[in-house]
């Protein structure tokens, strides 16, 4: 089901936007923060398509390859906070995601794609005011990088 949702999002992004960004968001904190942002009337960039995940620890590296090879310009991962104020509802999900990020960065570099096309951001529900800036900063960085060379 998630793979179907992911591919549907890729196809819709391909049809409508010049900049195509997919955000994979943790259902526990990131989606709740996005809801809080909307509830408080904050404007989020419409070029970012959000796909909820049960936990960022469940994200698959293959999805990154699929998205970028289909012309998505960037992937933003929004997960629970890690570190001293650890909030992951699945205990090690954010840590597992960070481990996978290291593997993905190496793969992107070998494929001659900029590692900046993938970004991990830790957000708590109370960080909803940061989300518009996170989206805008990521899109600005992608504009500097230029379009994905695999874009049709």
N, C-alpha and C positions, 0 to 999 in steps of 0.2 A: 504494500500500500504506500509506504513512504517513498519507494523508488518511483512509483507512478506519479506521486505528488511532485517529486523532484523533477522528473522529466516534463511534466505538464508546465511547471514553473519555467523551465528552460525554454520551452516552445513559446510561451506567452511573452517572456522577456525578449525573445528574438524578434517577435512581431512588432512590438510597440515602441521600443526605446533605443536611442543611440548608445547611451551608457547602460550596460546591463550588469547589475550586481545582484547576487543572491546572498541573503543572510540566513544562516542556519542558527536558530535561537532555541536555547534551553526553555522548556515549558515552565520550569519552576520559578526562575527569577527573570530571565530576559523577556519572555512573553508577558509576564506580569508587569514588568517595567514599561514595555511597549503599550500595554493597556492603560497604565497610569499616565503615560505621556499623552495618549489620545484623549483620555478622560479630562486631562487638564488643558486641553486645547493646543498642545504643542504640535507644530507642523513638522512632519518627517518627510525626508526626501522621497518623492514618488518613484525614483529610479531604482529603489532597493526593493526587491521582492523577498518577503520573509517566509521561511519554512520552519514550522515548529518541530523540534526534536524532543523526545522524552528526556534525553540527557546528551550533552555534547560529547560525553565519553562514548556514545554509540555512533558518532559520525564516522563514515567510511572514507578512507583515502581515495577510493575509486570514484566517489562522487566529485571530488576536486578535479580529477582528470577528465571525467565526463563533461563537467561544466565548462572548464577552460577549453577543451577541444571542440565544444559546441559554440564557442565564441563569447561566453560570459566574460566580462572584463575583470571582475573581481568577486571574491567570496569573503564575506564577513561572518565570523563565528562569534556569537554572543552567548557567553556561559556564566555560570555562577562564579562568585568571587573565590579566589584561592588564597593561600597564605595563612597568616595568623588569624584572620577573620573568616575562616573557611566556612562556606555556606552550602556546599554541594549536597543536594538531597540524596545523591547516590554515592556518597562518601568519597570516592576517588575519581569521579567523572571528569572534573576539571583537570586533574593531574594527568589522567589518561589522554585527554585532548591535547595537553601541552606536549606530551611525548610524541603523539602522532604529528603534531605541528612540526617538530624537528625533522621527522622523516619526510614530510611533504615539502618542506623548504628545500631539502637536498634534491628531491626529485624535480621540483620546478627549476632549480638552477641548472640541472643536467639537461632539461628540455629547452633551455635558453629562454624561459619565461621568468620575469622578474618575481622574486619572492614577495615583493610588496603587494602582489595581487591577492594575497591571502593574509587576513589579519584576524587575530584573536583578541577579543575584548571581554574583560570580566565585568559584569554588571550585577548589582543588587536591585531589588525592587525599588529601593529608595534613590537609585541613580537615574531615574527616568528623565530628569532634566538634562543629563549629559547626552542622551541618545541623539537628538538632532545634530549636535556638534560631532559626535562619533560618525554618524552617517556622512555629514558634509565633509569632514576631514578625509575620510576614506575616498569619497568621490573626487575630491581635489587631487589626492595622490594619484588616483587612476587617470585623471586628466593629464597630469604631468607625464605619466608613463605612456600615454597614447592608447589607441585601441588594441585589443587583443589581436595578435597577428593571425590567429585562427578564425577570426570573425568573418562570416560570409558576406 
